[in-house]
Amino acid sequence: MEKRGAKYHRERLGEALREEIETIVEGELADPRIGLVNVSSVLLAEDSRSARIFVVVEGDDDEAESTLEGLTAAIGFIRSEVADRLHLRRPPELYFQLDRSQKYQGRIEELLGRSKKRRR
C-alpha cells in the first residue's frame, strides 16, 4: 500500500509535468507534423519512472497519427526540458497516447439522446 505523502507527491508531479509539457508542445516544438494539441492528463507510474501523457488532437485520424509521430520524435527534447524546468534528477520516460474520451463521451450522449426521444 502506498503512503499518503508519496501519492500526494506523485499527483503534484503529474500536474506539474502536464503543465510543462503543454507549454513546451504549444510554443517550443517546430515540427510541422505537430498540429493543435492539448495535454489532457498525465498518468505517472507508482515509482514515477514512466509517465503516460494523454493528448487531445484537433483534426481527423491522419492528423492525429502524424502529430503523435512528431511528439514521439521529440520525446528526448521534451524530457530534457522537463528535467531542467522541474529540477528533476531522473525525469520519467514519456509515452504519448491519444485521449479519445471526449469522442466516446459525445457518442454516448448522442445515443442517450436518441433513446430519450424514442421513449416519448
N, C-alpha and C positions, 0 to 999 in steps of 0.2 A: 504494500500500500504506500502510495506516495505521500510525502509530508505536505502539509498545507502551504508552508513557505515556498517549497520547490514548485508547487503547482502555480502559486501566485507569480513567482518569478518567470516561469515559462509563459504564462499568459501575457505578462508585461513585455517580455522579449518578443513574443509573437506579434503583438500590436506595434511595437517599435519597428520590427522587420517589415511589416505591411506598409507602414508609412514611408519608410526609407526606400523600399523597393518601388513603391508607386511614384515617388519623387524622381528616382533615377530613370525609370521607364518613360515617364512623361517628358522629361526635359533633357536627358543626357545621352540617350541612345540615338544614333544617327542611321540605324539600319533601315533601309526603305521597306523591308518586309514587315516591320512592326507598324501596325495600324493603331486605331484608338483602343487603348487597353485600360481597364480598371482592375486593380488588385482587390478582390472581394474579401479574401481571408487568407490567413497563414496557419497551417496546422503543423506544429512542432512535435517531433518525436519526444518520448519521455526523457531521453538522455540529451536532448537538444542538439544532436549531431546531424540531424537532417530536418528539412522543412519542405512541406508541400505547399506551393503557392498557387492558389486558385485565382484564375484571371477570367474576366468577362471581356470578350472581344466584340466590338461593334462590326457588323457585316455578316456575310454568309460564311459557309463552312470552309470554302477555299481561302478566304482572307484569314479565318481563324487558324487554319493549319499553317499558313505562311508566317503569321505572327508568332505562333508557337515555335516554329523553326528559328526565327530571329531571336526570340527570347532564350531559347536553348543555346544558341551560338554565343550569346552574351553572358552566360552564366558566370564565367570566370571574372569578367569585369564587374558585374553586379555584386558578386561575392566579396571581392576585394574592397569595393566601395563601402559595402555594408560593414565590413570589418573595421575600416578606418573611421567611419562616422559613428558607429556604436561602441567603438573601442573594445572589440571582441578579439581575444587571442586566437580562438578557433571558431570561425564562422561556420554555421551549419551548411551542409550540402543542400543545394537548392534543386527542386524539381517542380517545373511548371506544369499545370494541368488546367484544362478548360473547365470553367464553372458553368454548367448548364442548368442550374437550379431555377433560374428565372424563367427559362423557356418551359421547363416542366411545370412550374407554378402557373404560368399563363395558360398552358394546355389544360391543366386540372380545373382552373377557374372557368375556362370555356366549356368543358364537359359538365361541370356542375350547373352552369347557367342553362345549358340545354336541358338537363334533367328537370330543372325547376319549371321551365316553360312547358314541358310535357305533362307535368302534374296538374297544371292549371287547366 
